[in-house]
Amino acid sequence: MGQIAILTRGLWRLRGEIAALTGLSPVRWEPWRRPAFEAVAGWGHKPTADRARRLASQSGAPYIAFEDGPLRSVRPGPSQAPMSLVMDRTGIYYRAGSGSDLVSLVASPDWFTPDVEDRALGAVEALRRLKLSKYNSGPERSPRELGLEERSGWIGVLGVDPDFRGQAVGRRLAEAMLAHFRGKGAVTVRTLVDEKLAGIGQFFISLGFEPAPLQPFVKRL
Ligand SMILES: CC(C)(COP(=O)(O)OP(=O)(O)OC[C@H]1O[C@@H](n2cnc3c(N)ncnc32)[C@H](O)[C@@H]1OP(=O)(O)O)[C@@H](O)C(=O)NCCC(=O)NCCS
């Protein structure tokens, strides 16, 4: 059986999986211990794999990239065993420019038969149905809890007749609006003010608003 050189501790932990996928026997390669090898393993095409790729090109042996598969593990972290592993002798799937075994396989009608396509679509459907993602230990959160669907109120204009300013009319108007938004389930309220208008910022700050780091852009047509 030929040997495959592994240069990093992270990949060495996966030597059992690498042996099963490549059919080669993993050997730890160090600058002071240089066993013979037929291929070099590296983690994807990240800069951390530079050393492995250099060794492969200097020795003329093929570089084989490994990467997390779509289902990494129950919890994040290197101590967790991977549930899937991608192996690619050409490139890696996330680098569109360099090609990859995956792209070649999908483009090959001999391999990507209707039967394989059905299995792939079934797997996608199973991931959706079981709500699986790369890591799977977190509690289920609604899009709103994650801030992806945050309900938000918007104050377009709030103004008080100049003759009646300074009598808490503005505050009462604003508080009525905030109560309305709260009743609708909003968790934030936003407005845009002209910073050249004296006092308007102070008015909103006195109501508990905070300046937000948002910069409006305008183009006249
Ligand atoms: C801003 C405006 C709505 C305030 O109305 P108002 O009825 O005078 O405000 P209130 O009397 O209810 O004051 C509420 C708080 O804001 C503060 N405030 C209001 N105007 C202020 C000013 N010019 N400078 C500093 N603070 C001011 C008040 O001191 C008060 O604070 P406090 O309760 O802690 O004492 C009013 O000046 C206005 O209509 N401005 C022009 C319109 C405008 O630009 N609208 C904004 C578009 S979103």
The ligand as an ORCA input file, in Angstrom:
! r2SCAN-3c Opt
* xyz 0 1
  C     -38.621     68.270     17.597
  C     -40.066     68.669     17.953
  C     -41.020     67.583     17.437
  C     -40.162     68.727     19.473
  O     -41.516     68.952     19.819
  P     -41.906     69.619     21.257
  O     -43.324     69.403     21.477
  O     -41.352     70.941     21.299
  O     -41.015     68.688     22.221
  P     -41.359     68.375     23.768
  O     -41.810     69.618     24.438
  O     -42.281     67.209     23.835
  O     -39.929     67.962     24.270
  C     -39.543     66.609     24.473
  C     -38.086     66.574     24.852
  O     -37.256     66.973     23.743
  C     -36.394     68.023     24.133
  N     -36.322     69.018     23.045
  C     -37.321     69.407     22.245
  N     -36.881     70.358     21.392
  C     -35.571     70.563     21.699
  C     -34.564     71.444     21.205
  N     -34.812     72.312     20.194
  N     -33.322     71.378     21.735
  C     -33.025     70.499     22.731
  N     -33.951     69.655     23.256
  C     -35.210     69.709     22.752
  C     -37.100     68.685     25.278
  O     -36.148     69.354     26.111
  C     -37.771     67.538     25.987
  O     -36.848     66.886     26.819
  P     -37.215     66.558     28.351
  O     -38.598     65.932     28.325
  O     -36.138     65.591     28.752
  O     -37.188     67.862     29.043
  C     -40.435     70.034     17.384
  O     -39.435     70.950     17.773
  C     -40.575     70.069     15.904
  O     -41.668     69.880     15.378
  N     -39.467     70.300     15.185
  C     -39.487     70.504     13.778
  C     -40.015     69.321     13.028
  C     -39.001     68.255     12.800
  O     -37.861     68.503     12.430
  N     -39.418     66.980     12.982
  C     -38.561     65.887     12.886
  C     -38.913     65.021     11.740
  S     -38.853     63.358     12.243
*
